[in-house]
Amino acid sequence: MAKTDDTPPARRNWIGAIAGDASAVGQTAFLRAEFSDPALVLHWEEIAGPETARLARPLRLAQGAQGGVLTLLAEPGAAVFLQHETRALCDRINGFLGRAAVVRLKFVQGSLTQRPAQLPKRKVPETLALSDPARHYQGPEGVREALWKLARARRTQG
């Protein structure tokens, strides 16, 4: 029997182009957060303004009986300030979207930036052990200093 369609067979265990799946993956992520239109998230700084965008970002847009409720992740302490700006912010959001999509804002306090954990600095010993093979290097001075520094750092890890 002859094959009628010209589509290539599904590739198994092969790497494919990411562009083919990126749109679907992005759309799924936005839909999971209930954003049917990703413009609100993608243009948040433009909509809210730089100061508000620095303090809060959209998390979820839930549609209710009275209208949409936009949940914003706000820096601790900024939620009180932003609560006073709710009406103006809703007007800016609805003006950007071109429809009355958001009628209420809900604030969740949390940090917008993840601070990396700082590792404690290890003290590098000043001297190199007499039995260390780096002491026997006979090359250029700069390379020898770098090798000794590496040997001292290696000694602190062990």
N, C-alpha and C positions, 0 to 999 in steps of 0.2 A: 504494500500500500504506500502511496506517495505522500510525502509531507506537504500540507497545504499552506501553512503560514511560514513567513520568512523570519520569525523571531529567533534570535540565537538561543540555544539551550541554556538553562540555568547553570551557572558555574558553581561548582562545589569546591570549597577549600581554596578558593582563589581570591586574590585581592581585587576589588573593583574600584571604580572611580568614586570618590566621596561625594562629588557634586550630585550624583543621582539620588543619594539618600539624605543629603543635608537638609533639603527643604522639608521632607517628611518628618525627620527627627525634630527639627525646629518647630514645626507646626504642632507636633505632639506635645512638646514641652510647654508651648503657650496654651494649648487647650487643657493640659493638666492643671494649670493655674487659672483656668477659666477665662483666659484672654482670647476671645474670638478674633480680635484685631490686635496684632502685636505693635501697632503704631504707638500706643500709650506707653509701652515699656521702652521701645527703641528711641522715642523722642521725649523722654521724661524731662531731661534738663531743659529742653526748649519749651516744654509746656509749663512746668512748675517754676522755672527760673533757677539760676545757679545756686542761690542761697537755700532755697527749699530742697532742691535736688541733693545738695550736700548733706542735708539733715534727714531726708526720707527717700524711699524708693518703693514703687508698687510691688506688692506680693501677689494679690489675687483680686479679681473682679467678679463678684457674685451677683447674679440677677435675682431680685426678689419681687414680691408682689407690688411694692411701692416704687421700685426702680433698682438701679445698680448700687452696690456697696463696694467701694474700693478700699481694700486693706493695704495700709502702708506700713512698712518697717521703718521706724523712726529711732534716731539716736536717743539714748536715755536722757530725759529732761527736755528734749525738743518736742515731744508730743503735746505738752501743755501749750507751748508757743504755737505750734501748728494748729491746735484745736481752735484758736482764735482766728485763724486764716482759712477755716473750712469753707465758708461760703465763696470767697474769692477764688480759692483753689478749684472748687467744683465748677465755677463759671469758666475758668480757664481751660479745664479738662473738656467740658462739654463744648466749648467754643472750638477747640482743636478738633474734636471728633465730629462736630457738625450735628450732633443730636444730644438729647438729654440722657446720656448713658449713666451718669453718676449722680445720685441724689444725696449720698451720705458717705462720709469717710470714717474708717475705723483705723485706729493706730495700735500697733504692736511695738513695744519697746525692745530694742536689740541693737547690737553694734553692726554698723554697715561695713566696716573694714575688719578683716581677720588679721590680727597682729601675729606675726610668726613668733613661735616660742624661741627665746634666746637661750642658746646653749652656754653653759658656763665655760669661760676661757680656762684652758689648762696652762699651768705654769711650765714654761720650757726651762729645763735645767741649763745652767750656765756652762757646765763642763761636760766633756764627752768622756765616756768610759775608756780606760786604757786598752781594753780588749776589743773595742769597736773596730771593724774593718775599715771604716771611713778614715781613720787616722793614718792609714798606710797609702792614701791616694797621693800621687806625685805629679798631678797636673797643674793647670793654671790656678792662680790664687782665687779668682771669682768662683770658679767651679768648685774648688775645695771648700770655700766658705758655705756655698749653697748645700753641698753634700753634708757638711758637718751640721748645718741647721736642720736638714732633713733627718739626720741620725738622732739629734737631740729631741726633735718632735716625735719621732718614732718611739723613743725611749719613754716618753710620757704616756703614750697610748698603751704600752705593754704592761 
